[in-house]
Amino acid sequence: MSNIDIAAQDLMDTTSIVWRNGYLDIHHINTGRGVATFMVMPDGTKMVIDLGDMNDLRSEKSLPLTVTPAYPNKSKNSGEWVIDYINQVVKDEKNPSIDYTLLTHFHSDHYGLVRDGLQKSKLGDYYLSGLTQLGDVCKIKNWIDRNYPNYDYPTDLRKVYGLEGGSFNNLLKFITYQKNANGLNPAALMVGSDKQIVLKYKPSDYSNFKIVGVKSNATIWTGKRTETKQHFTPDSILKLNSSFNENPLSLAIKISYGKFDYFTGGDNTGLQGYGLPKWFDVETPMAKAVGKVEVTTLDHHGNRDGTNEFFLKTLQPKVVVEQTWCSDHPGQEVMHRLLSDYLYPGEKNVFATNIQEATKQTLGYWFTKGYKSMFGHVIVRVLPGGDKFYVLIAETENEKVVIKKVHGPFLSE
């Protein structure tokens, strides 16, 4: 291939967000309202991982922490903006069906919050927020969460979360309606399996692509065939009032495309010491199973209770994506670990969807210089075969997603 041909190919690969055959495109979408990830696999199979929506006033009063403004603006909710985004990636089908939706855990910044002013669905008895907004417009074929159908881990979630009119109850109404009316196939994540989330259209063309379930609740893959282990018991994480920490129950998956590997793990935790119980560190056993990757998202938005030393030493990511919305994202200690050459050598490429000015001012120059980008949609584009990938930074201007910066190419190992 001539230099002209190579330049033309690079231009095609890095100037448009439109998906093309053979690409693995992973879009970490900045909505300002929590986490939202949209993925198109090499054969066109589509998956959404989380889609949050929030009430920033409640967060600011109860935590109290500042929250990123809705992005690109408040004229639509996060679900509507994500649908608009998806339509720009997959241009041959308006409001395309979603083959898989993966909800990592039951927090509103990952699936949506019922609050004043929301529209109610014209189809079913549920309000439109986050994932329910998405599924009301784009048909979801397969739904995967951490505890379908019983919702009883570590205790009865309907009692803990399911107050009438609440967000969790709204989610269950959505799942029930979509299952009965539109053929939604809901299930819990099968840990250790690479047969649950599979290519739907041309799997034989991409035999080097797979997605394996790494973790759900206390069940963690060992990395050996389909073998799993239980990291803790339900009783061990319950407090006397039957409350519990939802974060270390999060789902996690590993995606592989040839030499390219990607890990994402919701709000899983990894902090050790400080009187914390051993079960709080779920990152260490996950890391043992996952091994080295090219790209990882930061567990729990980069909060200080995750991304421990062993996790980083083991995964050794070339690229780190931090999905942020709050003024305490990331923890200062996490950035120390991320930028440390002591843990693993090589250039560290850290990208965030939305770092607040208050955070920059608090943590200072040493912190801000560690990022390649601190604002925008972060797109990981893996080229056919998986040997090479780019990171594209995009922003939404006049409702159109426009690529602003290109990083790479990076070589997979």
N, C-alpha and C positions, 0 to 999 in steps of 0.2 A: 504494500500500500504506500503511495507517495505521500509526501508531507502535506500536499494540498488535500488529498483524500482524508488524511488523519485530521486535519484542521476542520474540514467540513463535517466529519463525524462528530468531533468534539462539540461543534456548534449545535448540531442536532441534539446531542446528549444534554446540553447545559443551558439552553435558551428557552425551553418550554416546559411547563409542568405536565403536558399531555402525556399519558402513558402510551408506550409502544410495546409491541410483542417482544418478549424476552427480558424486559426490564423487571426488576423488583424495586418498586417505588414505595417508600415508607414516609408518609407525610405526618410530621408532628405539628399539628395545627394550633396556632396561637389564637385563642378566642377571648383571653382574659378572664375566662369563667371556669378554669380548671383544665383537665387533661382531655385531649382529643387526638386520636391517631387514626389515619386512614391509610390502608395498604392495598396496592394492586400487585398481585403475584405474577410470575412470568407468563402464565397462560391467560391472564385476565381475571382470575379468581380475586374477589374483593373481600376485605375484612376491615371492620372498625373495631378498635380497642379503646373502650371508654369514650364517653362524651359527656363532660360535666356541665352543670349550670348551677349558679350560686346566687345567694343573697349577700352581697358584699357588706351591707350595713350590719347584718347579724354577725358576720365575722369580725368586723371592726369593733363592735361593741362587746362581744363576748370574749374575744381572745386576749387583748385587743391588738389587732395587726391590720395594716393597710393591705388592700386588695387591688390588683390590677384592674383598670377600667375595661369594660367590654370592648372587644376588638373585632372589626374595625370601628364599630360604633354601636349605640344602643337601639338603632332602628329595627334590628332583628335580634332574636335570641340566639344563643350559641348553636342550637340545633339547626336553625335556618341558615346560619352562616356556613356551617359545615356542609350542609346539602348543596349550597351554592358552590362551595369549594370542590366537592366531589364532581359536580357537573362540569367543571372546567378541566378536571383530570381525565374523566371518562366522557369524551365528547360525542360518542356515537349512540348514546342512550340517555335520554333525559330522566333524572331521578332514578338512576340504575338500581337494580336489586343488589342487596348486600349478601354475599354468600355466608359470611360468618360475622357475628358480633360477639366480642369477648368483653365481659364486664369483670374487671379484676377484683373488685370488692364493693361493698355497699356504703360508699360515701358520696355525698352529693356532687363533689367536684369531679367525680368520675362517672356519674350517671344522671344527675339532674335533681333539682330541688323544686318541690311544690311550694309556691309562694303566691302572694296576692298579684292579681293582674294577668295570670296565665290564661291562655286559651284552652278550652276543653276540646278534645277530639270530636269530630263529627261522625266518627266511625264507632268508637267504643267509649266505655265509661272511664276515661283517664284523661289527665291533663298533659299538655305538651311541654316537656322540659328535657333537654339533653337527649338521651337515647330514645325516649318515647316520642319526641319530635321527629327524630330520624326515621324511626320505624313506622310512623304514621304516613310518611311520604315515600320512602324507599322501602320496598318489601325486604324484610330480613328473613333469610331462609333458615339459618341455624343460629341459635342463641346459646352461649356458653357462659356459665358463671360458676361460683365456687360451691354451690350447695343445692342446686335444683335436684329433685322437686320438693324435698322435705323441709328445707330451710330451718334446720334444727342444729346447726353447728356454730358455736359450742353449746348453744341452748336454743330455745324456740325463738327464732328471729321475728316471728309475727308478733310475739308479745313484747320483745325488746324494741323493735323498729316499727311495727305495723299498726300504729295508731290510725284510726279512721281519718282519712284526709291527708295522711302523711306521705312522704316521698316514697318510702318502701312499699306501702300499701298500693300506691299509685302504680309503681313498677310491676307489682304482682298482677294488678288488673290488666295492665298492658300485655304482659306475657300470656295470660289466660285468653284474652280476646284474640291476640294474634295467632295463637295456637289453634283456637277453634274456628276462626274466620278465614285465616290466610295461610294455614299450613305451617306456621312456625314450628321448628323442631328444637325445643329447649333441652339442654342437658348440662350436667356438671362436667368440668374438665377432667379428662382421663389422664392422670399423671403417669409418665413413663411411656405413653403411646405416641407414635407418629402416624396413627391411622385415623385420628379423629378430625384434625384440620388438614385437609388434603386438597390438592389441585382438582378443580371441578371440570375443566374443559379440555385440556390437552396434557394430561399427566404423563403420558408416555414420551412427550417431547422434552420433559424436564425431570429426568430420573434422579438428578443430583439436587433436587429441592425437597426439603422436608421441614415440618414443624413438629416439635416434640413438647408435650406438657411437662414442665419442670416441677411445678408445685401447685397445690391447692390445699387450703386449710393447713393441717399438720403433715400432710402427705407430701414427701419430697422424693423426687427421682434420684437414684444413686449414680446414674450415668451408665449403668450396666444393663443392656437390653431393656426390659420393661420393669426392672426391679425398683421397688420403692421402700421407703422407711417412714415410720411415724416419729416426728420430731418432738411431739408433746401430746398430752391427753386433753380432752375438752375441759375436764375439771381443773386442770393445772392452770388454765388461763382465766378462769372465772373468778371474779371478786365476790365478796360476801353478799353483795346486793345483786348478783347475777349479771353485772356489767362486765365488759371486756374490751380489749383493744382490737379493733377491726383490722388494723394495718398488717400485722404479721400473719393474717389469714389470706392475704392476697394471692391471686393466681400469678404464675410466671411461665413464660414459654421461651424456647430457643428456636430461632429460624436459621436454617442453613441452605445456602445456594452455592454449590461448588465449594470453593475455599472460603467463601464469605459466611460469617456467623454473626448473629444479632441476638441480644438478650433484652427482654423487658419484663419487669416484675412488680408493677403496681406500686403499692406503698409498703412493701416488705421491709423489715427492719434488720439491723445487724449490730447495734450497739452492744458492747460488752462491758462488764464491770459496773461500778457505781451502785452495787447492790441489786442489779437487775438479775432476774432469773435466767438460767441458761437457755430456756426456750425462746427468749426474746431475740436471740441471734439466729435468724433463719437464713441469713446470707451465706454463712460459712458452709453449711451443707449444700445449699444451692450451687455455690461456686465450685465445689468439688465435682458436681455432676456436669456443670456447664463447660468448664474449661476455658481456654483462650477464645476470645471473640474479636471481631473487628470493631463492632459498635455495641454500646450498651446505653440504655436510658438509665438515669439515676433513680434508684429506689426512693420512694417517698419525696420526690421533687428535689432531692439533694438535701433534705433535712438532716439535722445533726445525728439522728438516731439510725442512720443507714450508711451505706458505702464504707464498710469497714476495711481495714488493711488487707485482710486475707482475700476479701472479695476482689479488690483491685489487683493484688499480686497475682491472683489466679486468672482473672479475665483479661488483664492487660489490654484494655481497649485502645485502639488508635483514635477513635472518635467517641465522645461522650455527649449525649443529648439530655439536657435538663428541662423538664416541662414545669414551668413555674407560674405562680399566680399570687404569691403571698410575700410580704416583706421579710419573712424569715427564711426564704428560699434563696440561696442555700445556707447551710450551716457553715460557719467559718472553718470549723475543724475539717469538714468535708473537702473544702477547697485546698487546705493544706495537704491532705492526702492525695487529691487528684493531681496536684502539680508537683508532687514529690518524685524525684528521680531515684530515691532510695527504694521505693516500692517496686517500680519497674522502669527500665530505661526507655528512651525514645521520646519523640515529640508528643505532647498532649494537646489534642484538638477538642476543646470544650465549647459547646454551643447551647445557648438557652433561648427559650421562646420569649421570655419577657422578664427581665430583671428590673426591679423598681429603682428609681433614683434614690429613694431613702436607703436602700440596701447598698448601693454603690457608695453613698456618702458615709455610711457606717463602716464598711469594710475597707474602703480606700483603694489606692492605686495598685498595690500589690495584688489585690483581688481582681480588679477589673482588667488588668493586663493579662490575666490568665485565660480570658475568653477570646475565642475567635469571633464570636458574635453574641450579643446579649438581647437581641430583639428580632422577632420575625418567625415565620413558619420555617421549620427546619426539615428539609427534604433529603433523605438518604436515597440516592439513586444508584442501584447496583446494575451494572451493564450485563448483557447476556453472557451466561456462563459463570458469573460470579467472581471473576478474577480481578475486577477493577470497579471502583465506586467513587462517586462524588458526593459532596454535601452542598446543597443549594439553599441559599437563604432568600426567602421571598416575603413580600408584603402585599397587602390588599389595598389597591388604589382604585377608587370609583367602582368598587365591587369586582374588580379584576385582579387576580393573583399574578404578581409580576416578580420575576427573579431579579434580585438586587446584587447578590454576590455568589461567586462560585469558588468552592474549595476542593482541591484535589487536582488530578485523580489520585486516589489512594489505592495501593495494591493489597489484595487479600493474601493471606499467608496460610 
